[in-house]
């Protein structure tokens, strides 16, 4: 099973309102190890990362919140490949009406691209010809957080305070995406 990047442990923990100590108690992973993982100061084993994500999912289910990521997620996300040119991303955004998309390498999210990011490149003086030819991987932003389809909607909303979107996964495979527009439709 594939998991989100280790950097999402802190985001998910904070979104659930859980301290490192509480996660440590539930998972059996020491608080100091959790702090090192979240701080990027250690490369944790697959077993440890797996344990932490499974514990976070278990703790999320205990919250008793009815609505989940899968209740709100739109269909399969429109994505671009990291090796595609910005021209491909721009054309796809124009055709679909989306302002942002996940960037993938195979079936793994590796970054994001948005209209805002492309406009920023124009502001920095990149010519239109350069933009058309530039591979997305050279200018992409951070990947959107990946959450389980069973994550509570409130935890998803908290994650989106730091990100324009989240990717929703089932058994380690990205199946959909949630944007702020999806959340606003609920009002």
C-alpha atoms as a printed R data frame, in Angstrom:
    type eleno elety resid chain resno       x      y       z
1   ATOM     1    CA   UNK     A     1   0.000  0.000   0.000
2   ATOM     2    CA   UNK     A     2   1.278  3.473  -0.874
3   ATOM     3    CA   UNK     A     3   0.953  6.315   1.602
4   ATOM     4    CA   UNK     A     4   1.073 10.087   1.274
5   ATOM     5    CA   UNK     A     5   4.474 11.702   1.741
6   ATOM     6    CA   UNK     A     6   5.829 11.722   5.295
7   ATOM     7    CA   UNK     A     7   5.359 15.498   5.349
8   ATOM     8    CA   UNK     A     8   1.585 14.919   5.420
9   ATOM     9    CA   UNK     A     9   1.782 13.230   8.830
10  ATOM    10    CA   UNK     A    10   2.024 16.606  10.559
11  ATOM    11    CA   UNK     A    11  -0.706 18.109   8.364
12  ATOM    12    CA   UNK     A    12  -3.070 15.216   9.069
13  ATOM    13    CA   UNK     A    13  -2.248 15.206  12.782
14  ATOM    14    CA   UNK     A    14  -2.858 18.953  13.053
15  ATOM    15    CA   UNK     A    15  -6.054 18.706  10.997
16  ATOM    16    CA   UNK     A    16  -7.372 16.177  13.513
17  ATOM    17    CA   UNK     A    17  -6.262 18.327  16.457
18  ATOM    18    CA   UNK     A    18  -3.989 15.574  17.758
19  ATOM    19    CA   UNK     A    19  -0.716 16.243  19.597
20  ATOM    20    CA   UNK     A    20   2.467 14.318  18.898
21  ATOM    21    CA   UNK     A    21   2.103 12.758  22.362
22  ATOM    22    CA   UNK     A    22  -1.428 11.547  21.608
23  ATOM    23    CA   UNK     A    23  -0.310 10.082  18.286
24  ATOM    24    CA   UNK     A    24   2.630  8.449  20.045
25  ATOM    25    CA   UNK     A    25   0.377  6.867  22.654
26  ATOM    26    CA   UNK     A    26  -2.021  5.480  20.035
27  ATOM    27    CA   UNK     A    27   0.623  4.306  17.550
28  ATOM    28    CA   UNK     A    28   3.386  3.074  19.835
29  ATOM    29    CA   UNK     A    29   5.888  5.242  17.937
30  ATOM    30    CA   UNK     A    30   7.884  7.484  20.270
31  ATOM    31    CA   UNK     A    31   7.047 11.179  20.337
32  ATOM    32    CA   UNK     A    32  10.672 12.039  19.553
33  ATOM    33    CA   UNK     A    33  10.570  9.843  16.425
34  ATOM    34    CA   UNK     A    34   7.326 11.526  15.328
35  ATOM    35    CA   UNK     A    35   8.958 14.944  15.849
36  ATOM    36    CA   UNK     A    36  11.981 13.900  13.768
37  ATOM    37    CA   UNK     A    37   9.759 12.542  10.962
38  ATOM    38    CA   UNK     A    38   7.625 15.685  10.914
39  ATOM    39    CA   UNK     A    39  10.732 17.865  10.961
40  ATOM    40    CA   UNK     A    40  12.300 15.943   8.070
41  ATOM    41    CA   UNK     A    41  15.259 14.989  10.247
42  ATOM    42    CA   UNK     A    42  14.986 11.236   9.738
43  ATOM    43    CA   UNK     A    43  13.953  8.764   7.076
44  ATOM    44    CA   UNK     A    44  11.462  6.530   8.810
45  ATOM    45    CA   UNK     A    45  10.944  2.904   7.871
46  ATOM    46    CA   UNK     A    46   7.938  1.880   5.806
47  ATOM    47    CA   UNK     A    47   6.592  0.051   8.859
48  ATOM    48    CA   UNK     A    48   6.749  3.187  11.023
49  ATOM    49    CA   UNK     A    49   5.176  5.460   8.393
50  ATOM    50    CA   UNK     A    50   2.498  2.845   7.681
51  ATOM    51    CA   UNK     A    51   1.736  2.564  11.382
52  ATOM    52    CA   UNK     A    52   1.420  6.353  11.764
53  ATOM    53    CA   UNK     A    53  -0.924  6.773   8.796
54  ATOM    54    CA   UNK     A    54  -3.063  3.814   9.875
55  ATOM    55    CA   UNK     A    55  -3.255  5.230  13.396
56  ATOM    56    CA   UNK     A    56  -4.241  8.657  12.079
57  ATOM    57    CA   UNK     A    57  -6.978  7.061   9.978
58  ATOM    58    CA   UNK     A    58  -8.205  5.098  13.006
59  ATOM    59    CA   UNK     A    59  -8.208  8.255  15.125
60  ATOM    60    CA   UNK     A    60 -10.040 10.085  12.351
61  ATOM    61    CA   UNK     A    61 -12.793  7.449  12.298
62  ATOM    62    CA   UNK     A    62 -13.199  7.830  16.075
63  ATOM    63    CA   UNK     A    63 -14.198 11.481  15.662
64  ATOM    64    CA   UNK     A    64 -17.713 10.366  14.709
65  ATOM    65    CA   UNK     A    65 -18.126 12.969  11.993
66  ATOM    66    CA   UNK     A    66 -20.538 11.722   9.364
67  ATOM    67    CA   UNK     A    67 -19.306 13.432   6.209
68  ATOM    68    CA   UNK     A    68 -16.094 12.179   4.673
69  ATOM    69    CA   UNK     A    69 -13.777 13.125   1.828
70  ATOM    70    CA   UNK     A    70 -15.506 10.661  -0.493
71  ATOM    71    CA   UNK     A    71 -18.856 12.415   0.130
72  ATOM    72    CA   UNK     A    72 -17.513 15.691  -1.269
73  ATOM    73    CA   UNK     A    73 -14.854 14.668  -3.782
74  ATOM    74    CA   UNK     A    74 -15.414 15.343  -7.433
75  ATOM    75    CA   UNK     A    75 -14.799 12.633 -10.017
76  ATOM    76    CA   UNK     A    76 -11.422 11.427 -11.222
77  ATOM    77    CA   UNK     A    77  -8.975 14.318 -11.140
78  ATOM    78    CA   UNK     A    78  -7.725 15.889 -14.349
79  ATOM    79    CA   UNK     A    79  -3.947 15.583 -14.109
80  ATOM    80    CA   UNK     A    80  -0.820 16.384 -16.084
81  ATOM    81    CA   UNK     A    81   2.433 14.475 -16.228
82  ATOM    82    CA   UNK     A    82   5.583 16.011 -14.774
83  ATOM    83    CA   UNK     A    83   7.253 15.688 -18.199
84  ATOM    84    CA   UNK     A    84   4.466 17.532 -20.042
85  ATOM    85    CA   UNK     A    85   5.116 21.099 -21.162
86  ATOM    86    CA   UNK     A    86   3.393 24.101 -19.627
87  ATOM    87    CA   UNK     A    87   1.579 24.407 -22.958
88  ATOM    88    CA   UNK     A    88  -0.166 21.078 -22.269
89  ATOM    89    CA   UNK     A    89  -1.170 22.245 -18.772
90  ATOM    90    CA   UNK     A    90  -2.377 25.611 -20.048
91  ATOM    91    CA   UNK     A    91  -4.451 24.037 -22.822
92  ATOM    92    CA   UNK     A    92  -5.990 21.551 -20.388
93  ATOM    93    CA   UNK     A    93  -6.849 24.296 -17.878
94  ATOM    94    CA   UNK     A    94  -8.480 26.342 -20.622
95  ATOM    95    CA   UNK     A    95 -10.505 23.371 -21.941
96  ATOM    96    CA   UNK     A    96 -11.682 22.120 -18.552
97  ATOM    97    CA   UNK     A    97 -12.096 25.430 -16.747
98  ATOM    98    CA   UNK     A    98  -9.894 24.258 -13.857
99  ATOM    99    CA   UNK     A    99  -7.403 26.702 -12.397
100 ATOM   100    CA   UNK     A   100  -5.146 24.073 -10.830
101 ATOM   101    CA   UNK     A   101  -4.173 20.463 -11.380
102 ATOM   102    CA   UNK     A   102  -2.109 17.772  -9.736
103 ATOM   103    CA   UNK     A   103   1.148 16.858 -11.447
104 ATOM   104    CA   UNK     A   104   1.786 13.132 -11.598
105 ATOM   105    CA   UNK     A   105   4.678 10.821 -12.282
106 ATOM   106    CA   UNK     A   106   2.951  7.588 -13.208
107 ATOM   107    CA   UNK     A   107   0.252  7.187 -10.561
108 ATOM   108    CA   UNK     A   108   2.164  9.159  -7.908
109 ATOM   109    CA   UNK     A   109   1.456 12.854  -7.208
110 ATOM   110    CA   UNK     A   110   4.695 14.838  -7.377
111 ATOM   111    CA   UNK     A   111   3.535 18.450  -7.548
112 ATOM   112    CA   UNK     A   112   0.864 20.894  -8.654
113 ATOM   113    CA   UNK     A   113   0.456 23.512 -11.345
114 ATOM   114    CA   UNK     A   114  -1.942 26.444 -11.345
115 ATOM   115    CA   UNK     A   115  -2.894 29.485 -13.364
116 ATOM   116    CA   UNK     A   116  -1.471 31.581 -10.519
117 ATOM   117    CA   UNK     A   117   1.899 29.840 -10.807
118 ATOM   118    CA   UNK     A   118   2.022 30.283 -14.598
119 ATOM   119    CA   UNK     A   119   1.081 33.978 -14.283
120 ATOM   120    CA   UNK     A   120   3.863 34.338 -11.709
121 ATOM   121    CA   UNK     A   121   6.338 33.022 -14.283
122 ATOM   122    CA   UNK     A   122   5.127 35.640 -16.769
123 ATOM   123    CA   UNK     A   123   5.578 38.337 -14.111
124 ATOM   124    CA   UNK     A   124   9.144 37.105 -13.603
125 ATOM   125    CA   UNK     A   125   9.820 37.793 -17.270
126 ATOM   126    CA   UNK     A   126   9.533 34.366 -18.883
127 ATOM   127    CA   UNK     A   127   8.660 34.698 -22.564
128 ATOM   128    CA   UNK     A   128   5.628 32.975 -24.039
129 ATOM   129    CA   UNK     A   129   7.921 30.811 -26.150
130 ATOM   130    CA   UNK     A   130   9.852 29.719 -23.044
131 ATOM   131    CA   UNK     A   131   6.602 28.990 -21.227
132 ATOM   132    CA   UNK     A   132   5.260 26.808 -24.039
133 ATOM   133    CA   UNK     A   133   8.383 24.624 -24.004
134 ATOM   134    CA   UNK     A   134   9.139 24.461 -20.271
135 ATOM   135    CA   UNK     A   135   8.531 21.056 -18.664
136 ATOM   136    CA   UNK     A   136   6.056 21.292 -15.789
137 ATOM   137    CA   UNK     A   137   8.497 19.538 -13.431
138 ATOM   138    CA   UNK     A   138  10.848 22.540 -13.690
139 ATOM   139    CA   UNK     A   139   8.274 25.016 -12.334
140 ATOM   140    CA   UNK     A   140   5.624 23.016 -10.464
141 ATOM   141    CA   UNK     A   141   4.549 23.793  -6.914
142 ATOM   142    CA   UNK     A   142   4.218 21.434  -3.977
143 ATOM   143    CA   UNK     A   143   1.977 18.413  -4.292
144 ATOM   144    CA   UNK     A   144  -1.488 18.648  -2.820
145 ATOM   145    CA   UNK     A   145  -1.917 16.662   0.411
146 ATOM   146    CA   UNK     A   146  -3.295 13.139  -0.080
147 ATOM   147    CA   UNK     A   147  -6.040 11.953   2.257
148 ATOM   148    CA   UNK     A   148  -7.972  8.741   2.628
149 ATOM   149    CA   UNK     A   149 -11.509  8.731   1.292
150 ATOM   150    CA   UNK     A   150 -12.690  8.088   4.862
151 ATOM   151    CA   UNK     A   151 -11.103 11.248   6.318
152 ATOM   152    CA   UNK     A   152 -13.618 13.523   7.994
153 ATOM   153    CA   UNK     A   153 -14.731 16.598   6.125
154 ATOM   154    CA   UNK     A   154 -13.647 18.855   8.996
155 ATOM   155    CA   UNK     A   155 -10.105 17.427   8.837
156 ATOM   156    CA   UNK     A   156 -10.064 17.950   5.058
157 ATOM   157    CA   UNK     A   157 -11.202 21.562   5.506
158 ATOM   158    CA   UNK     A   158  -8.428 22.191   8.009
159 ATOM   159    CA   UNK     A   159  -5.833 20.765   5.616
160 ATOM   160    CA   UNK     A   160  -7.140 23.065   2.924
161 ATOM   161    CA   UNK     A   161  -6.210 26.056   5.062
162 ATOM   162    CA   UNK     A   162  -2.654 25.435   3.833
163 ATOM   163    CA   UNK     A   163  -3.430 24.041   0.383
164 ATOM   164    CA   UNK     A   164  -5.720 24.908  -2.529
165 ATOM   165    CA   UNK     A   165  -6.857 21.307  -2.859
166 ATOM   166    CA   UNK     A   166  -6.453 17.785  -1.516
167 ATOM   167    CA   UNK     A   167  -6.214 14.521  -3.402
168 ATOM   168    CA   UNK     A   168  -8.392 11.668  -2.206
169 ATOM   169    CA   UNK     A   169  -7.036  8.122  -2.216
170 ATOM   170    CA   UNK     A   170  -8.417  4.622  -1.912
171 ATOM   171    CA   UNK     A   171  -5.979  1.842  -1.079
172 ATOM   172    CA   UNK     A   172  -3.055  4.120  -1.909
173 ATOM   173    CA   UNK     A   173  -4.357  5.174  -5.362
174 ATOM   174    CA   UNK     A   174  -5.522  8.729  -6.075
175 ATOM   175    CA   UNK     A   175  -9.196  8.545  -7.068
176 ATOM   176    CA   UNK     A   176 -10.426 12.132  -6.848
177 ATOM   177    CA   UNK     A   177  -9.760 15.668  -5.721
178 ATOM   178    CA   UNK     A   178 -11.407 18.217  -3.434
179 ATOM   179    CA   UNK     A   179 -11.033 21.944  -4.060
180 ATOM   180    CA   UNK     A   180 -12.382 24.932  -2.144
181 ATOM   181    CA   UNK     A   181 -15.150 25.144  -4.767
182 ATOM   182    CA   UNK     A   182 -16.272 21.632  -3.806
183 ATOM   183    CA   UNK     A   183 -16.516 22.669  -0.151
184 ATOM   184    CA   UNK     A   184 -18.343 25.889  -0.968
185 ATOM   185    CA   UNK     A   185 -21.022 23.912  -2.843
186 ATOM   186    CA   UNK     A   186 -22.077 22.456   0.526
187 ATOM   187    CA   UNK     A   187 -23.190 25.822   1.881
